[in-house]
Amino acid sequence: MTSTTTRQTGVSTAVRAAEPGARFRDLLAAEWIKLWSLRSISWAFGVSALVIIAINISAAVADYNNWPAYNEGIRALFVPIWAMRDAFTIGACMVLILATGSIGALTVVGEYSTGQIRTTFAAVPARRSVVAAKMAVVTAVMLVYGTVVAGTSFGVTQAILSGRGIGLSLGYPGALRAVAASALLAPVCALVGMGLGALIRHTATTFVTFTGILLLLPLLLNDRHRWSSAILHALPRSAWERLVQMGDPFGSAPYPATISGSWIVYTAWPLAAAVVAVVAVRRHDP
């Protein structure tokens, strides 16, 4: 009986060894299907995009209508400072952060909550490859989403303001950087959401943690003190604000953020999230 079992085990091992491993493009295709398998994902992308663009357009329309009543001080600052603020408002930024981070978290937490992650890892034991494929798909989709939202917001708002002769072109110094920063904020926040989702594995807790770090923490900090400003400038939302900033109407802060430092923040957060996701998935069973 023991020898029979041993032979069967050996045959099973040989069969498994002979089976080809999943190719990375197959994993990408599987993650693509899983991402769009939920109708709520499509609705989340569509509704959030419309809300973000609508918020920015509303700001541009308000300034267009109020322009005749603005005094000389406001008019002097409008181009480029206020014009760019209409293209990418703080309210729209907060909606984008919340929407993309939530979608990113759901791509991980959703599989854990349904138990589908066990099937995934049973079919593909190489967990790092699964995580890499999931992040690659989410990054690509979010990059397209962010580009569409940022590009549309900039184009439409500046077209509205051009009716008063106060719109910006994409060639204006700093305009392309602002559009790129707004577009890249989507994949950055989505990857952070994925990293937290892989670490926490609980939907509500993940959302609360994500909201607290990326949306609420910047409100509790200021750039008037060294340590407070250091933490503030290291957050994605603050980095985005610096990258889209056109001038400083209120004077320089004691510890201002830099353009290069803000791009580093944009790079560091998704890389850290990827490392957290890989380590968390490898060390903890589903």
C-alpha positions in Angstrom: 0.0 0.0 0.0 2.8 2.4 0.9 4.7 1.6 -2.3 1.5 2.2 -4.4 0.9 5.5 -2.7 4.5 6.5 -3.3 4.2 5.7 -7.0 1.0 7.6 -7.3 2.6 10.6 -5.6 5.6 10.4 -7.9 3.3 10.2 -10.9 1.3 13.2 -9.8 4.5 15.2 -9.1 5.8 14.3 -12.5 2.6 15.3 -14.2 2.6 18.7 -12.4 6.2 19.2 -13.4 5.4 18.4 -17.0 2.5 20.9 -17.1 3.7 24.3 -18.5 3.5 27.2 -16.1 1.1 30.0 -16.7 2.5 32.6 -19.1 2.5 36.2 -17.9 0.3 37.3 -20.8 -2.2 34.7 -19.7 -2.2 36.1 -16.2 -2.7 39.6 -17.7 -5.7 38.3 -19.7 -7.1 36.7 -16.6 -6.8 39.8 -14.5 -8.3 41.9 -17.3 -11.4 39.6 -17.3 -11.6 39.7 -13.5 -11.4 43.5 -13.4 -14.3 44.0 -15.8 -16.4 41.0 -14.6 -18.1 43.3 -12.0 -20.5 45.8 -13.5 -19.9 48.1 -10.6 -16.3 48.7 -11.8 -17.6 50.1 -15.1 -20.1 52.3 -13.3 -17.4 53.5 -10.9 -15.1 54.5 -13.7 -17.9 56.2 -15.7 -19.6 58.0 -12.8 -16.4 59.2 -11.2 -15.1 60.5 -14.5 -18.3 62.5 -15.1 -18.3 63.9 -11.6 -14.6 65.0 -11.7 -15.0 66.7 -15.1 -18.3 68.3 -14.0 -16.7 69.8 -10.9 -13.9 71.3 -13.0 -16.3 72.7 -15.6 -18.5 74.2 -12.9 -15.5 76.1 -11.6 -14.6 77.4 -15.1 -18.2 78.4 -15.8 -18.5 80.3 -12.5 -15.3 82.3 -13.3 -16.5 82.9 -16.8 -19.7 84.4 -15.6 -18.1 86.4 -12.7 -15.2 87.7 -14.8 -16.8 91.2 -15.4 -17.2 91.7 -11.6 -13.6 90.7 -10.7 -11.3 93.5 -9.6 -7.8 94.2 -11.0 -6.1 92.2 -8.3 -8.0 89.0 -9.2 -7.6 89.6 -12.9 -3.8 90.0 -12.5 -3.6 86.6 -10.8 -6.1 84.7 -13.0 -3.6 83.8 -15.7 -2.1 81.3 -15.0 -2.9 80.6 -11.4 -6.7 80.6 -11.3 -7.1 79.3 -14.8 -5.1 76.2 -13.8 -7.1 75.8 -10.6 -10.3 75.7 -12.7 -8.8 72.9 -14.8 -7.9 70.8 -11.7 -9.9 71.8 -8.6 -9.2 70.4 -5.1 -12.7 69.0 -5.0 -12.2 67.1 -8.3 -8.8 65.8 -7.0 -10.4 64.4 -3.8 -13.0 62.6 -5.9 -10.3 61.1 -8.1 -8.2 60.0 -5.2 -11.2 58.3 -3.5 -12.5 56.7 -6.7 -9.2 55.3 -8.0 -8.0 54.2 -4.6 -11.3 52.4 -3.9 -11.3 50.6 -7.3 -7.6 49.6 -6.7 -8.4 48.2 -3.3 -11.5 46.3 -4.5 -9.4 44.4 -7.1 -7.6 42.8 -4.2 -10.0 42.9 -1.3 -12.9 41.6 -3.5 -11.0 38.4 -4.2 -10.3 37.8 -0.6 -13.8 38.5 0.5 -15.3 36.0 -2.0 -12.6 33.4 -1.5 -11.7 33.6 -5.2 -8.1 34.3 -4.3 -7.8 30.6 -3.2 -8.8 29.4 -6.6 -6.4 31.9 -8.2 -3.4 30.7 -6.1 -4.3 27.1 -6.6 -4.2 27.6 -10.3 -1.1 29.8 -10.2 1.1 29.1 -7.2 3.5 31.8 -8.3 1.9 34.6 -6.2 4.3 37.3 -7.2 3.4 36.8 -10.8 -0.3 37.1 -10.0 0.2 40.3 -8.0 2.5 41.7 -10.8 -0.1 40.9 -13.4 -2.9 42.5 -11.3 -0.9 45.6 -10.8 0.1 45.9 -14.4 -3.5 45.7 -15.6 -4.8 48.2 -13.0 -1.9 50.6 -13.8 -2.6 50.5 -17.5 -6.4 51.0 -17.1 -5.9 53.8 -14.5 -3.4 55.5 -16.8 -5.9 55.6 -19.6 -8.6 56.7 -17.2 -6.5 59.5 -15.7 -5.4 60.7 -19.1 -8.9 60.9 -20.4 -10.2 62.7 -17.2 -7.2 65.1 -17.0 -7.1 65.9 -20.7 -10.8 66.5 -20.9 -10.9 68.7 -17.8 -8.1 70.8 -19.1 -9.3 71.1 -22.7 -13.0 71.9 -21.8 -12.3 74.3 -18.9 -9.7 76.3 -20.9 -12.0 76.4 -23.9 -14.6 78.0 -21.7 -12.2 80.5 -20.2 -10.9 81.4 -23.7 -14.3 83.0 -24.3 -13.0 85.7 -21.9 -9.4 85.6 -23.3 -8.1 84.0 -20.1 -7.6 80.3 -21.1 -4.3 78.5 -21.2 -2.9 76.4 -24.0 -1.1 73.1 -23.4 2.1 74.8 -24.5 1.9 77.3 -21.7 4.9 76.8 -19.3 3.9 74.3 -16.6 0.6 73.3 -18.3 1.7 69.9 -19.6 3.3 69.1 -16.3 0.0 69.8 -14.5 -2.0 67.6 -17.0 0.5 64.8 -16.6 0.5 65.0 -12.8 -3.3 64.9 -12.7 -3.4 61.9 -15.1 -0.7 60.0 -13.1 -2.5 60.6 -9.8 -5.0 57.9 -10.9 -2.6 54.9 -11.1 -0.6 56.2 -8.1 -3.7 56.1 -5.8 -5.0 52.9 -7.3 -1.7 51.1 -6.6 -1.7 52.5 -3.0 -5.2 51.1 -2.6 -4.1 47.7 -3.9 -1.2 47.7 -1.4 -3.4 48.5 1.5 -6.0 46.0 0.3 -3.4 43.2 0.2 -2.1 44.1 3.6 -5.5 44.6 5.4 -7.8 42.3 3.4 -10.9 43.9 4.9 -13.1 46.2 2.7 -14.2 48.7 5.3 -10.9 48.9 7.1 -9.0 49.3 3.9 -11.3 52.2 2.7 -11.1 53.9 6.1 -7.3 53.6 6.2 -6.9 54.8 2.6 -9.2 57.8 3.2 -7.4 58.7 6.4 -3.9 58.6 4.9 -4.5 60.2 1.5 -7.4 62.5 2.1 -7.7 63.4 5.8 -4.0 63.5 6.9 -3.1 66.4 4.6 -5.8 68.5 6.2 -4.2 68.0 9.6 -0.7 69.2 8.5 0.7 72.5 7.4 3.9 73.7 5.8 4.8 76.2 8.5 6.9 73.8 10.6 9.8 71.6 9.4 8.5 68.1 10.4 4.9 68.8 9.6 5.9 70.1 6.1 8.1 67.1 5.5 5.3 64.7 6.2 2.8 66.8 4.2 5.1 67.1 1.1 5.6 63.3 1.2 1.9 62.6 0.6 0.5 62.1 -2.9 -2.2 64.8 -2.7 0.4 67.4 -1.6 2.7 66.3 -4.4 -0.1 66.7 -6.9 -0.9 70.2 -5.6 2.7 71.3 -6.1 2.9 69.8 -9.6 -0.2 71.6 -10.8 0.6 74.9 -9.0 1.2 77.8 -11.2 2.9 80.5 -9.2 2.4 81.3 -5.5 -0.1 84.2 -4.9 0.4 84.1 -1.1 4.1 84.2 -1.0 6.6 81.4 -0.4 6.1 79.0 2.5 9.0 78.5 5.0 9.5 74.9 3.8 8.1 74.7 0.2 7.8 71.5 -1.7 9.9 71.1 -4.9 9.0 69.8 -8.3 11.6 67.1 -8.3 10.6 66.1 -4.8 7.0 65.8 -5.8 7.9 63.5 -8.7 9.9 61.4 -6.3 6.7 61.1 -4.1 4.8 60.0 -7.2 7.4 57.2 -7.8 7.9 56.1 -4.2 4.3 55.5 -3.2 3.4 53.0 -5.9 6.7 51.2 -5.6 6.2 50.9 -1.8 2.7 49.7 -2.4 3.9 47.0 -4.8 6.5 45.8 -2.3 3.8 45.7 0.5 1.4 43.8 -1.7 4.0 41.2 -2.8 5.2 40.6 0.7 1.7 40.5 2.2 0.4 38.0 -0.3 3.4 35.7 0.0 3.5 35.6 3.8 -0.2 35.2 4.6 -2.4 32.5 3.4 -5.8 33.5 1.8 
